[in-house]
Amino acid sequence: MNSQEKILACYNQVAGDYAADRWDELSGKHFDRMLLKEFAAVNKDRGLCADFGCGPGQTTRFLYDHGLTDIVGIDLSPEMVSAARGLSPGIKFETGNLLAIAYPSAALGSAVAFYAIVHFSPEQVRQCFAEINRVLKTGAHFLFSFHAGDEVVHFDKAHDKDVDVDLFFFQTDDIAALLDETGFFIIDAIERRPYENVEYPSRRGYIWAGKK
C-alpha cells in the first residue's frame, strides 16, 4: 500500500517535469475533452467545484475555460500546487488530502478527480469516496477517471527521479460497488482504449456519479 508520505515525496520531486509533460495532454484526448465540456456545462451554476488531485491544473484550467469558473484545484503536493498557480494564476489552487478533506459537509456543488485514486488501495478508495460524498451537496455530480484492469504496477523511477509508488488498476464494477456503498448513484460508467503515443497504455475508466 502507498502511504501518503510516499505519494507526496514522489509528486513533490517530479512536479516540474510532470507539469511540462502533462500540461497540454488534453489536446490529444478527444473523449476526455467531450466529457469535461459536458460536465462544465451541466455544473457551471451549481456552486463550487473541486478538482481533486489536480496536479499542475490542466483539467482545472480546461473546466474553467469552458465556463466552470467557480472552481478550486486541490492536490496533496505543495510543489504541484505551486506549478498549477504558476500556469493558471487566475484560478484558486490549494493543498489538500483526499482521505481527510478540509471542507465542511455539503460545501461543494460538484467534484472531479481525474486519476486521483490511482495510488490508493481499494480500502483507501472507499475512504476517499466517503469523504467526497460528505463534502458534496445532495444530488451533486462527481466525475472521475482511473486505470481499468486488475493489476498493480510498481514504479521506482519517474522522470528520472527515484520514487517508490504503486499504480493500482480497478475493475469498473468494483468501483461502482464502492460508490454505492459510500452514497453515490451512477449516471454514466464508460471505458475506452488508450490513446497511442499520448498516455500510459492502459484502458481508461470514467464514472459520472451523483450523491444520493
N, C-alpha and C positions, 0 to 999 in steps of 0.2 A: 504493500500500500504506500502511496506517496504521502508524505507529511506535507503540511502547508509550508514548512520551512524549506523542503526540497524544491517545491514548486516556485516559491518566492526566489530562492537562490538562482534557479535556472533562468527565470524571466528577467530578473534584475541584470544578470550577466549579458543576456542576448538582446536586450531591449532595442539598442540602436540598430543592430543588424536586422532584427525581426521587423522593425518599423520600415526600414528601407526595402525589405523583401516583400512585405505584405501590404504596404500602403495602397497599391493600385491593383490588388488581387481581384477585386470585384469586376474589373473591366473584362476579365476572362471567364467570368462565371454568370452566364446568361440566366440560368434558373434562379440563382440567388438574387439577382437584381430584380427579377419579376416579383419574387416573393416579398422582398423587402419594400418595394414600391407599394404593393398592395397593403402590407402591414402599416406603412406610414399613412396611407390614405384612410384606412379604417380607424386608426388610433390617434390621429393628429389633434383631435379636440377632446380627448378623454383624460387629460391630466398628465402628470409627469411620467415619462417612460425612462426606465433604467436599462442601459446596455451593460449587462453583467459580463465580466471577463473581456472587457472592451479592447485590451491590448493597446496598440497605437491609435485606435479610434477610427479605423476605416469604415466599420459598419455604423458606428455612431454618426460619423460625418455623412454617410450615404443617406441615412434616415433623416437627418437634419436638412440636408439639401433637397429632400423630397417632401418637405412640409411638416415633419415631426420635430418641431423646434423646441418643444418643452421636453428636453432630454438631458440625461446625465450619463456619462460613461464611467463605469466603476471597474477597477482592476486591483488585484492583490498586490501587484508590483508597483512601488513608487517610481521606478525607472520607466516603466511602461506609461504610467500616468504622465510623467514629465514629457515623454516623447509625444503623447497624444496632445497635450497642451501646446507644444511647440508647433505641431502640424495643424491644429484647429483651435487657435486662440479664442475664438468666439463661442466655443462650446464648453460647458462645465464638465470637468473630469475630477474624480476623487478616488482615493484608495478605499478598498472595502473587501470584506471576507464573505464569500458566498455561503459559508457554513454558519455565519453569525452576522446577518445583515443589520447594519446600523440605521435602520429606518423603522418608524413606528408601524404598527399593524394598519393595513388598508391605506397606506400612504401613496401607492403608485397606481396610475391608470393603465399601465401596460409594462411589459418587460421583454427583452430579447437576450439571448445568451448563445452566441454562435461559438461552438466548440469550447464552451466554458466548463463543461463537465468531463472533458476527455482525460483528465488526470485523476478522476475520482473513482473509487471503488463503488460497487452498487449500493452499499450502505451509506456512503458519503453522498451519492446521487439522491438517495431518499431524503437525507437531511437537507440537502440543497433545495430540492423541490418543496419541502415543507416550509423552509424559510421564505422562498419566493412566494409561495401561496399566502403566507402570513402577511407579507407587505403589500400584496395586491388587493385592490377593491374587488368586491363580489362581481363576477361577470367579466373581469378584466382579462385581456389576452396576454398569452405568453408564447413566444416563438423562439425555438432553439434548434440547434443542429449538433450532430455527433457523427462519429465514425461507426458505420454499421457492420456488425460481424460479431465474432466471439473470441477474438484473440487479444492478447496483451503484448505490446511491443515495448522493449526497453531501449532507452537512449542514454548513452554515456558521452555523446558529442552532439552539440547543436551549434551551428555557425562557428565551428572550430573551437568552441569553448567546452570545457569539461562540465558535464551535467550528470544527474542521476535521477531520471524520472521515467515513469511508465506511462504509456499511452493505452487507454482502455477503449476497446470496441464494444458496442452494445447491440443486442438484438432489439429491433423496434418494438416487438411485442412485450419484451421485458420492461422497456422504458415506459410503454403505455400502462403497464400494470402498476409501476411505481407512481405514475401520475395519478392514477385512480386512487391509490392508497393515500396520497397526500392532498386530495381535494380538488383535482382537476378533471375536466371533461375534454375529450379530443375533438377538435374541429377538422383538422387535416393531419394525416401521417403519410409521408412520402419518402421513397428512397430514389437515388439516382446513381448512375455510374460516374466515376471520377472524370474530370476534365484532364486529358493528357497534356503533359508538359506545363500544367498550370498549378497543380496541387499534389499532395501526397496521394499515391494511387490506391485509394480505398473507396468503397461505396459510402455514400453520404446519406444520413437520415435527417429528416426535418419533421418536427411536430409543431403544429399551431394548436395550442390548448387554451382553455378558458377556466377561470376559477369558479367552482361550483357555488 
